[in-house]
Amino acid sequence: MLVGATLLIQDVQLLCFTIVFGVLALQRWSDRMRRWLWYSFLANTAGAVFDLLGTHLPTWISRGLNGEMIPLSYALLNVALVYFDRRSKKAVWISGIILFAGLPFFLAWRNAPDRMHSDVLADLLIALECIVTTVLLLGGRERSTRAPRLLMGGFLVVFVGVELVRVWVGFSMGVNPDIATPRLAIVSAVTYIVNISLLPLAVVWMMQSRVEWDLLRQSTVDPLTGALNRRGLEQALERELARCRRYGEDLTIAMLDLDHFKRMNDKYGHVAGDAILVNVAQFLGSQLRETDVVGRFGGEEFVLLFPHADIAKSSPILEQLCQALRDCADLLPSTYVRVTASFGVTSTSGRSTSEAGDLLREADVALYRAKANGRNQVCYFQSGILQERTPESKTDGNT
């Protein structure tokens, strides 16, 4: 009775999810992940149809091929996850081997007086396929989908455990787990229902989390350089300022502008100018600490944030950065271009009431002074006093 009620609930759920994921697949047929996810539910639906029409179908279908339908649905889910994560197809081959290894046994047992051995074998194949699914889920390193992966992977560990207990009862004791162990039958029924409900919802959650993450990234990341754009930079600055106020630490802000960038655009073209901007952003990121922030403020201007650092700590880094940028000769491939930058620097200097706008204006004032003094230098704004430090071998940034 319990098994029959469970199967009925499963069939209704599967039909609903098959319709939903079918619509999702048709909306974007080029998305392989959606397509294979739909195929997964179609396999489950086919199994339900085989059960319903069992007496009207040949036994090699109703009691042979039908045993593969649920394991096949998990194998197809694994294919969908492989496409979602853009991983190698090794997991697909493993899932396929598991399926084909079980098919001869289902066909051989199709005329057995009861379906105990076939049902237990199906439990074993489901457990093995779910182990592959769990590895795919927990092995993903995408931060935006971490929560649904942990939820779904964690439950699958429990589900696999229940399935393996059923396999042990069936093969070692030679009895039907649903008849000989009523408590296990109840646990199995509950885990089956939860699994059918949780898996598709978690997959939808993963898809939605990735979309939200991509939209957030597009709104805060400069599409050309990959650095933070102005909006993302302002958010990062507010976040670091809040941390400074809370823990009483300093924050240094440096605004840099590439010298004579318009001349380079006019001489080498805007495509070359874009390449320089991209390479400069990568160069800055490679020279700074992991906790530092690089953002494109606009045009050829960049802003650097140095958390937990005052002027004294950040000054050597900035001086070295100014010289390293001047000495870098590969910012434009196949062309020798010397790129220099002027830096304007300010710091909270223990000011707990510093506002983001005020700090950016101070850095801009210092930057303007560096430009006025001949470019290719670092100029500091500290407590209302401007301090300039010019490299010994100053150049004007011309190529």
N, C-alpha and C positions, 0 to 999 in steps of 0.2 A: 504493500500500500504506500509506504513512505517512498520507496524507489519510484513507483509510478507517478506519485504527485511531484517528486523532484524532477523527473523527466518532462512532465507537462510544463512546469514552471520554466525549465531550461528552454524548451522548444518555443514558448511564447517570447521569452527574452531574446533568444537568438533571432527569431523572425523580426522583432522590432529593430534590433541592432543591424541586421542585414539590410533592412530598408534604409535606415539612417546612413550607414556607411556606403551604401550604394549611391545615394544621392550625393554624398560628399565626393565620391570617386568620379561621378559623372560631371560634377561642377569643375573639376580640374583633373581631367583624364591623364594629362602629362605627368602628374605626380605619382610616381611608382609606389611610394609608400601607401597612398590612399587606395590604389588599385589592389595591391596585395593584401591589404587589411580587409578589403571587401571580399576578396577571394577566400580569406580565412573564415569569414562568417558564412559564405556560400557553402563551404565544405561542411560546416556544422548543420546548416539547413538541409543539405543533401542527406546527411545522416538521419535527420528527423524525418524526412520524406521516406527514406528506406525503412525506418521503423514503422511508419504509418502504413506503408504498402507491403509490409514484409511477406504476407501470405500470397501476394500476387506477383512476387518477383522470384527469379531463380535463386536458389540457396547460395550460389557463389557471389551474388550481390547482397542479398538480405542478411546473410550470416557470415559471409567471407569479406567482401570488399567493404561492407558497412563498418567492420571493426576498425578500419583505417581512418574513418572520417574525422573523429575527434583528434587523434594524433596528427592527422593531416592539417587540421585547422591551426594547431600550434606550430607546425612546421611552416605554414604560410605566414603566420604571425612573425616568425623569426626572419623570414625573407623581408617582410615589411620593415622590421627593425633594422636590418642590415642596410636597406635603402635610406631609412631615416637618418642613420648615423654615418652613412657613406663609408662603410667599412668593407673589408674584404669578404668574399663569399665563402670563406671556410666554414662558417656556421651553417650556411645553406647546404653544403655538401654533407656535413655531419647529420643534419636533420633528414636529408634524403636517404642516407644510409640506414638510419634508424627505421624509417618507414618501410623501405624495401626489405629489410631484414625480418620484419614482422609479417609481411604479406603472405608468404608461403604457409605459415602456421595458421593464419586465419582461414585460408582456403582449405587446408588439410582438416581443420576441425569443423568445417561448415555443416557436416552431417552428424556431429556428435549429439547424443540425446539431450544434453543441456549445454548452456553457453558459459559455464563457469570458467573453463580454461581460456576461452576467447575474451571474456570480460576482464579477467586478471591480466592477460597479456596486453589488452588495451590500456589498463592502468599503468603497466610497466612502460609502455611506449609514451604515454602521456607524461609520466614522471621524467623520462629521459629528455623528451622535447622541452619540457618546462625547465629542466636544468640548463639547456642551451639558452632558453629565453632569459633565465636569471643572469647568466654570465653576460649576455648582451646588454641587459639593463644596467647591472651594477658595474660593468666595465666601461660604460660611457663616461666621458669626462666633461660633457657639456654642462656648464654651471646652471644655465637657465632651466634645465629639465631635471635637476638633481632630486628635487622633492618627489615628483611623480615616479621617478625611477626607483628611489628608495622604498616608497610605499608599495609599488607593484612588485619589485624584487623581493621585499621582505615577506609579503604575503605568499608569493610563489614558493619560498623556502618552506613555509608551513604546509602549503598545498602538496608539494613534492613529498614531504614527510608522511602525510596522510596516505598518498597514493602508494608509497613504498610499504607502508604497514599493510595495506590491502593486498599488495603483491605477496608479501611474506605469509599472510594468513592463507591466501589462496593456494600458493604453490607448496609451502611447507606443511600445512595442515590438511590440504586437499579438500577444503570446504569453501562454500560461497560466503564471502565476507558480509554480504548484505543479509544473510540468513543466520549464520553461525555467531555473529558478533553484532547484536543490535546497537550497542553504543557506538561502535565504529561506523555502522550504517548511518546513524544520526549525524555523527561528526562529518562523514563524507558528504551527506546531503547538504549540510550547511556550507561546507567549504566549496562545493560545486556551485551552489547558488551565488555565494559571495564572489567566487572567482569569475563567473560569467558577468556579474554586475561590475566588478572592480576593474577588470582588465580593459574593456573598451573605454570606460570613463577615464582611466589613467592614461591611456593612449591619447585620447582627446585632450587631456590636460597637458601632456607633453607637447602636442602640436600647438596648442594655444600659448604655452609658455615660450616656445621658440619664436612664435610670431610676435608676442609682446616684447621679447628681448630684442628682436631685430628692429622693431619700431622704435624702441628706446634708444638703441644704438644709432639708428639713422638720425634721430633727433638730437643726439649729443656728440656725434663723431663727424669730423670733417671728411667728406667723401673722397677728397683728393689725397690728403696726406695720411689719413688714418689716425691723426691726433684728435684730441677733443676739439670741438668747435666752440664758438663763443658761449653758447648756451651751456654746454657741458662743462666748460671752464669756469663759468660763473657758479654753477652748482658745486663743483669741486672746491672752489674758493670759499663758498659759504660753509661747506662741510668742514674744511680745515680750520676756518676761523672759529667755528663752534667748538671744535676739539681744543683749540688753543685757549679759548675762554674757560673751558671746563678744567683743563689740566694746567693752566698757567704757563704754557710753552710758547715759544716764538715761531713765527712763520715768515719766511723771506719770499718776496715776489720779484721776479726779474722779467722785464719786458724787453725783447730784442727785436730789432728791425734790420733786415738785410740791406747792406749799403749799396746804393746805386742799382737797385734791382730793375728799375725801368730801363736802364741802359742795356742790361743783359737781355731783357725781353726784346728790345728793339734790335739788338745785334744777332741774337741766336733764335728768336722766335718765341711765341708763347708756349709752344709744346716743350721747348727746352726749359723755359721758365718754370713750367709745372713740374718737370723732372727735378729741377733744382730744389723746389719746395718740398717735394716728396723725400728726396735724399737728405735734405737738411733736417726734416722732422725725424727720420730714422736715425740720423747721426746724433741728434739731441737725445733721443730715447736711449741710445746705446751708451751714452756718456754719463747718464744720471743714475741715481739710486732707484731701486724698485719702488720706494715710497714717494719719490718725486713725481710731479705731474707736468706733462707737456701738452700745451694746447695752442691751436692756431687762432689768434685773436682777430685776424682779418688781413687780407692781402698778403704781404710778406712779413707780417708781424706775428711773433710767437710770444707766449707767456709761459714762464716756468714757475712752479710752486715748489718750495723747499720746506716741508714740514719739519718741526723739531730743530730748526736751525735759525740762528740770528745772523747778522751781517758778518761777524767774525768767523763763523763756521762756513758760511756759504761763499765768502769772498774768494778763498783759494780755488774752489770749484769753478766759479764764474770766470776768474782770470785764466785758468787753464782751459776752460771751454772756449773762451774768446780766441786764444792762441791756436787751439786744436782745430777750430773751424777755419781759421785763416790758413793753416798749414795743410788742410785736407785738399787733395788734388783730384778726387774722383767723384765730385758732386754732380758732374755732368759727363756721362760716359763718352769716351772717344774724343773728348775735348778738354783741353787744359783751361780750367776756369778757376780763378781764385775768388772765393766768396768770403766777405767779411761781414761782421754785424756789429751794431752798436747796442749796448746794454744799458738799461735803466733799472736800478735796483732799489727796493725799499724793504722795510721789515716792520713787524708789529712792535718790536723792541720793548716788550712788556706792556704794551698798551692794550688793556683788556677791552677797551671800547672801540677798537679800530673797526671801521666798516669796509666792506669790499670795494665800494666805489671810491672811497678816499685813498685806499692803498693803490688801486689801479691808476688813479690820477697822479699820485706821488711817483710811481714807477714811470709814468708817461713824461712827467716833468724831468726826471733824471735822464730819460732816454733823449728828450729834446736837447738837453745840455750836452750829452755825448755826441749827438749829431752836430751841434753848433761848434764843438771843440775839435772837429775834424774826423769824426767817425772812428770805427774800429777800436773801441775802447769800452771800458766799464765805468759807469758813473753811478754814484751812490747817493740816495736821498735818505738822510738819517737825522731825525729830530729837527727837521726844517733846514738842515745844512747840506748842501751839495758837496760831494767829494768826488774828484775825478782821478782815475788811475789809467794811464795810457800805456799800452805795450811799447817796448823799446823800439821795435822796428814797425812803425805805424805805416799802413798803406791805406789807400782810399777805396779799395775794393774793385778797382778797374781791372779788366782782364788784359 
